[in-house]
Amino acid sequence: MQCPFCKTENSAYAYRCNLCEAVLPIEQAARLDTIDNLSDQKALYRAYIGLENTDHYLEIFEKFDAVGKTGLHWNTSAMLATFYWLVYRKMYSHAAWYTIIPLTLFIITNIIILFIPKLNLLVFWVGLFNWVFCILGPLYGDKLYYKVCKKKIREAQHIAPDDIDQQCRFLRAEGGVSKKAVIIVIAMVMVLSIALLLFAFVFLLPYAEKMRKVSPEMVQFFLNN
């Protein structure tokens, strides 16, 4: 295909021009999602999903392809531990945001309540929001995973437009699961939890004493130990 900006000829599956690196028109880039050979499509899906629950996710992805759009689909693994499921499936940035948003709200809310006790109802609304936010994981997990998979497939087709084997090698490296990452994250969560508790005891207890939320004896006990 020809780049409309610099007139350079590119591969039929190119996403950016090889010369000027401009993004090709959407009608051309959309061809990345159209694979003539269905066996190649399954191969790309399988390569990215990996060996864990391959047929399960492959069936879901094919349903999304059949209707031409994604939909809500309950993901039991994401329901039990959405954050760790995201890490397990190597969606690290999504896992970070999934944790940062409710955690930040929780910390800010508790600090506000400490200084403005009249706003204690805020805890209820923030708790309700966090509960609803947690439901989004199992509801939209498969949809998110499908979109991430499609994005990686587009990257693979851009890197090796005419080499299905090379595309699969790229997807195997980028996708699959990572048990090691889950172990590392669990350790980091434990360390962070301990650090937050120490911060609360050392820096917030004196303010809590002034607000008469805790007794002076309790403050001295924690500070001395």
Secondary structure per residue as TSV (DSSP state, phi and psi in degrees):
chain	resnum	aa	ss	phi	psi
A	1	M	-	360.0	153.0
A	2	Q	B	-100.2	133.6
A	3	C	-	-69.5	128.3
A	4	P	T	-72.1	-9.8
A	5	F	T	-97.8	-47.5
A	6	C	T	-115.5	0.1
A	7	K	-	67.7	19.6
A	8	T	-	-80.7	139.9
A	9	E	B	-78.8	131.5
A	10	N	-	-126.0	169.3
A	11	S	-	-64.7	156.4
A	12	A	T	-63.5	-22.3
A	13	Y	T	-105.0	12.0
A	14	A	-	-66.4	140.2
A	15	Y	S	-98.5	-39.1
A	16	R	B	-121.4	153.1
A	17	C	-	-68.1	138.1
A	18	N	T	-67.5	-24.3
A	19	L	T	-96.1	-59.4
A	20	C	T	-95.2	-6.3
A	21	E	-	61.7	19.7
A	22	A	-	-74.1	146.3
A	23	V	B	-71.4	128.1
A	24	L	-	-72.0	156.9
A	25	P	-	-53.6	151.9
A	26	I	H	-61.4	-32.1
A	27	E	H	-68.1	-23.7
A	28	Q	H	-86.5	-45.3
A	29	A	H	-63.6	-28.6
A	30	A	G	-63.8	-20.0
A	31	R	G	-66.1	-17.7
A	32	L	G	-61.7	-29.5
A	33	D	G	-87.7	-2.5
A	34	T	-	-109.4	110.6
A	35	I	-	-112.9	120.3
A	36	D	S	-62.4	-39.8
A	37	N	-	-95.6	116.6
A	38	L	H	-64.4	-29.6
A	39	S	H	-66.7	-34.9
A	40	D	H	-66.8	-38.9
A	41	Q	H	-61.4	-46.1
A	42	K	H	-63.5	-37.9
A	43	A	H	-63.1	-40.4
A	44	L	H	-67.5	-42.8
A	45	Y	H	-60.4	-48.9
A	46	R	H	-61.6	-38.5
A	47	A	H	-63.3	-40.0
A	48	Y	H	-78.8	-39.9
A	49	I	H	-64.7	-38.9
A	50	G	-	91.3	-161.4
A	51	L	S	-92.9	-7.8
A	52	E	S	-94.1	118.4
A	53	N	S	53.8	39.1
A	54	T	H	-61.3	-51.5
A	55	D	H	-63.6	-35.1
A	56	H	H	-61.6	-52.2
A	57	Y	H	-72.5	-31.9
A	58	L	H	-63.1	-40.4
A	59	E	H	-63.2	-41.3
A	60	I	H	-66.1	-45.3
A	61	F	H	-61.9	-39.6
A	62	E	H	-68.0	-32.8
A	63	K	H	-66.0	-42.2
A	64	F	H	-61.2	-41.7
A	65	D	H	-65.1	-38.0
A	66	A	H	-65.5	-38.9
A	67	V	H	-89.0	-11.3
A	68	G	T	80.4	10.1
A	69	K	S	-160.2	160.9
A	70	T	-	-87.9	160.3
A	71	G	-	-146.9	176.1
A	72	L	-	-71.7	135.6
A	73	H	-	-149.8	122.0
A	74	W	-	-69.4	128.4
A	75	N	-	-114.1	107.2
A	76	T	H	-64.2	-39.5
A	77	S	H	-61.9	-42.3
A	78	A	H	-68.4	-28.5
A	79	M	H	-67.9	-41.9
A	80	L	H	-73.1	-36.6
A	81	A	H	-159.4	78.5
A	82	T	H	-59.6	-46.8
A	83	F	H	-59.0	-47.7
A	84	Y	H	-72.1	-29.1
A	85	W	H	-65.8	-41.5
A	86	L	H	-62.4	-42.8
A	87	V	H	-66.0	-42.7
A	88	Y	H	-59.4	-36.4
A	89	R	T	-92.1	12.9
A	90	K	T	66.2	26.8
A	91	M	-	-97.7	69.0
A	92	Y	H	-67.1	-42.1
A	93	S	H	-65.9	-38.9
A	94	H	H	-66.5	-37.7
A	95	A	H	-63.9	-38.8
A	96	A	H	-63.6	-47.6
A	97	W	H	-65.4	-36.0
A	98	Y	H	-63.7	-26.5
A	99	T	H	-93.4	-41.2
A	100	I	H	-63.6	-42.4
A	101	I	H	-61.5	-56.6
A	102	P	H	-68.1	-34.9
A	103	L	H	-65.4	-41.9
A	104	T	H	-63.3	-43.6
A	105	L	H	-61.6	-40.6
A	106	F	H	-63.5	-45.6
A	107	I	H	-66.3	-46.7
A	108	I	H	-62.3	-42.0
A	109	T	H	-61.5	-45.2
A	110	N	H	-67.2	-33.2
A	111	I	H	-68.4	-41.2
A	112	I	H	-62.3	-44.4
A	113	I	H	-64.6	-32.8
A	114	L	H	-62.9	-37.6
A	115	F	H	-95.6	-25.5
A	116	I	-	-128.2	81.0
A	117	P	G	-58.9	-25.6
A	118	K	G	-64.2	-17.9
A	119	L	G	-93.7	26.2
A	120	N	T	-63.8	-20.9
A	121	L	H	-66.0	-19.6
A	122	L	H	-62.2	-30.8
A	123	V	H	-61.0	-40.3
A	124	F	H	-62.6	-47.1
A	125	W	H	-68.3	-38.4
A	126	V	H	-67.4	-40.2
A	127	G	H	-62.5	-39.8
A	128	L	H	-64.9	-42.0
A	129	F	H	-62.6	-43.9
A	130	N	H	-64.0	-35.8
A	131	W	H	-66.2	-45.5
A	132	V	H	-63.4	-39.4
A	133	F	H	-61.2	-37.5
A	134	C	H	-67.8	-29.2
A	135	I	H	-69.7	-25.3
A	136	L	H	-63.2	-29.5
A	137	G	H	-58.3	-59.9
A	138	P	H	-67.5	-25.1
A	139	L	H	-76.6	-41.1
A	140	Y	H	-109.5	5.4
A	141	G	H	-59.1	-50.2
A	142	D	H	-65.9	-37.6
A	143	K	H	-62.5	-44.5
A	144	L	H	-64.5	-44.6
A	145	Y	H	-62.8	-38.7
A	146	Y	H	-62.4	-44.9
A	147	K	H	-67.1	-38.6
A	148	V	H	-64.4	-41.3
A	149	C	H	-62.1	-44.7
A	150	K	H	-63.2	-38.2
A	151	K	H	-63.7	-42.5
A	152	K	H	-67.5	-34.6
A	153	I	H	-64.7	-40.6
A	154	R	H	-62.1	-40.4
A	155	E	H	-63.2	-42.8
A	156	A	H	-63.5	-40.4
A	157	Q	H	-70.7	-27.6
A	158	H	H	-73.1	-39.5
A	159	I	H	-70.6	-43.8
A	160	A	S	-132.3	78.7
A	161	P	T	-56.7	-36.4
A	162	D	T	-116.3	15.7
A	163	D	-	-126.0	97.3
A	164	I	H	-65.4	-33.4
A	165	D	H	-65.9	-42.2
A	166	Q	H	-66.2	-37.8
A	167	Q	H	-62.0	-43.4
A	168	C	H	-65.5	-38.0
A	169	R	H	-63.1	-41.8
A	170	F	H	-63.0	-44.0
A	171	L	H	-68.2	-35.9
A	172	R	H	-64.0	-36.7
A	173	A	H	-71.7	-36.7
A	174	E	H	-83.5	-30.2
A	175	G	S	-104.3	-145.8
A	176	G	S	76.0	-152.6
A	177	V	-	-127.8	164.4
A	178	S	-	-138.4	97.8
A	179	K	H	-70.7	-33.3
A	180	K	H	-62.6	-40.5
A	181	A	H	-63.4	-37.9
A	182	V	H	-63.4	-43.5
A	183	I	H	-62.5	-43.6
A	184	I	H	-62.6	-43.1
A	185	V	H	-65.2	-41.0
A	186	I	H	-59.6	-43.3
A	187	A	H	-63.5	-42.3
A	188	M	H	-64.4	-39.3
A	189	V	H	-63.3	-41.1
A	190	M	H	-63.6	-44.4
A	191	V	H	-63.9	-43.4
A	192	L	H	-64.2	-39.5
A	193	S	H	-62.6	-43.9
A	194	I	H	-63.5	-40.9
A	195	A	H	-63.4	-41.0
A	196	L	H	-65.9	-37.9
A	197	L	H	-65.1	-42.5
A	198	L	H	-63.4	-40.5
A	199	F	H	-61.2	-43.6
A	200	A	I	-62.9	-43.8
A	201	F	I	-69.1	-42.7
A	202	V	I	-77.6	-42.0
A	203	F	I	-101.2	-29.0
A	204	L	I	-97.6	-23.0
A	205	L	H	-61.0	-41.7
A	206	P	H	-58.8	-38.6
A	207	Y	H	-68.7	-37.0
A	208	A	H	-64.6	-33.6
A	209	E	H	-65.9	-42.4
A	210	K	H	-63.6	-34.0
A	211	M	T	-84.4	3.4
A	212	R	T	61.8	34.0
A	213	K	S	-87.0	-29.1
A	214	V	S	-133.9	159.8
A	215	S	-	-81.9	153.9
A	216	P	H	-58.9	-33.9
A	217	E	H	-64.2	-37.5
A	218	M	H	-66.7	-40.7
A	219	V	H	-61.4	-46.3
A	220	Q	H	-63.6	-37.0
A	221	F	H	-62.0	-46.7
A	222	F	H	-70.5	-39.9
A	223	L	H	-68.3	-33.5
A	224	N	H	-80.5	-18.7
A	225	N	-	-108.2	360.0
